[in-house]
Amino acid sequence: MDTKDFVDASGKTVDRLTAVKQVLDDFLSRRKGDRVGVVVFGDAPFALVPFTTDLELCRAMLRDTYVPGPPPPAPVRRRPSSR
């Protein structure tokens, strides 16, 4: 999934992560007794939540998932003057 924005059915601009989180939250809210796991992908796959029946944990972890912004700029270091 990329992180570009798109327009939803109501004409609102929504970022894809928010849309996916809403769909998954709805999906998880309707599971009863199922085991699910959540894997997120960045540079490499990461098991955010291993298989579990704790669907509220899955929903909470998904709500707290975000795409980090670019790293902060490196500080400018100057060579000591050779006076």
N, C-alpha and C positions, 0 to 999 in steps of 0.2 A: 504494500500500500504506500503510495506516495503521500505527501502532506499538502498538496495543492488544495486550494479552496474550490468549492463548487456550489451551485445553486440547488437548493432542495426543492421539494414539490410545492412548498408555499412561496417560493421565490426569494427566500432568505439565503444569504451567503453563509455557508457553513464550512469549517475546515474538516477535512476527512477524518482526522482522529476523533473529533467530537461526534461526528456522524456514526463512526464505527462503535464508539463507546456507548452511544444511545441504543444502537441495534443490539449489541451484545448484552447490555443491561436488561433490555426487554426480553431477550431470549433467555437469559439466566433467571429472570423473575418467574418464568413459566415452567422451569424444570422442577420436578418434584422427585427426590430420591436418586437423581442422576449423579454420576461422577463426571466431573469436568476438570480440565487443566487449561492453563493459559500460558501460551508461549509468545513472547514478543521478539521482534527482529530489529536489529540495528546493524552494527557491523557484524554481529553473529547472533544466532538464536539464543534466547535466554528463557529458562522456565520461570516465569513470574510466579505461577502457582502450580505445583504438581497436582496430579489427579487427586481430587477430593470430593466429598459430598458437602463441604462447607461452601455453599453457593454465595452466602453473604460475604465471605472472605474474598471470593473471586470478584464479586461486584465492587467491593471496597478497593481492592487492588487495581481494578480497571479504572475506577474513578480517579485514583491518584496517579495514573500513568500519564506522562507527558513527553513531548519531544523537546529535548534541551536545545537551546539556541547555540549559536557559535561560541567557541571558547573566548574568554576575555582576552584582549590584546596583551601581548607580552610587554613587560615593562622595558622602556628604552634604557639600555645600559651604555654608559659612555666610558671610554678608556680613561684611566687617570692621566692627567696631563703630565708630560715629561718635562717639567720646568727645571 
